[in-house]
Amino acid sequence: MEIRKIETIVVCGAGTMGSGIAQVAATAGYQVVQFDLNEAVLLASRQRIQKNLEKSVEKGKITRDQFQEILNKVQFTSDLTSCKGELIIEAIIEQKDAKINLFNQLIEVNDSDTILASNTSSISINAIAAGIRYPSQLVGLHFFNPAPLMKLVEIIQGKATNPAIVASLVALVQSMQKKPVICKDSPGFIVNRVARPYYLEAMYLVQSGQTHFEQADKVLEAAGFKMGPFKLMDLIGLDINYSVSTIVWEDLGKPERLRPSVVQKNKIDQGQFGMKTKKGFYEYE
């Protein structure tokens, strides 16, 4: 099984996750093209990466020369025709049709053997593959937030995915000093499937008046969890977390035990998505 040599990685979407993936790839020595249609988002991405790298310099993890070397490896662009590489990682909005449309546009400007990877946290890889020209080139490559810190990366193999691509991405993830875990396409993959009760049971306890969200976080953190469910939802984004819960619930036939929480839905309806809006279950400066 031939391992594909990857030199240039295109990261589509310059939000928090896309920025983190771009930083990880550049730090590992890859040339990176960071794409977003929104110039303001691209600027924010550059500033976010610079800030993260500055912290690494301050902590002695990298030198000032390495800081500049890593930053120089990232090209920021709003021109889709510049998005050419051996690997494309899509990290845009969690909507199947939007992802399919983007991949089909990228196929037009890339070779037929370019690896197409989606960072989706819950949308079926098989469903995305069904809408693109080269389904055998599509794979899930799910980083976790914040990408520069979180070690686990899920590699999701669809029914049509070329096995050689999976092997290539295992090598790539390891080169990034991350831990690759391979799984078949299924609702929520591994982590988000297992994590649903962590969030949903906690919200049910709050909804039924049995506890307060701050107390629930304190208890679970005292039990050994690094972050309580409510702090973690604020970090991920309540809108994203709710979307994942809804997709998993619907794909599994809407079991009552996995029904998305009205507590979370109410927050979203009020525009309170967590850290990115400065207010979720907690408030942020």
Buried (B, 14 or more C-beta within 10 A) or exposed (E): EEEBEBEBBBBBBBBBBBBBBBBBBBBBEBBBBBBBEEEEBBEBBBEBBBEBBEEBBEEEEBEEEBBEBBBEBBBBBBEBEBBBBBBBBBBBEBEBEEBBBBBBBBBEBBEEEBBBBBBBBBBBBBBBBBBBEBBBBBBBBBBBBBBBEBEBBBBBBBEBBBEBBBBBBBEBBEEBEBEBBBBBBBBBBBBBBEBBEBBBEBBBBBEEEEBEBBBBBEEBBEEEBEBBBBBBBBBBBBBBBBBBBBBBBEBBEEEEEBEBBEBBBEBBEEEBBBBBBEBBBBEEE
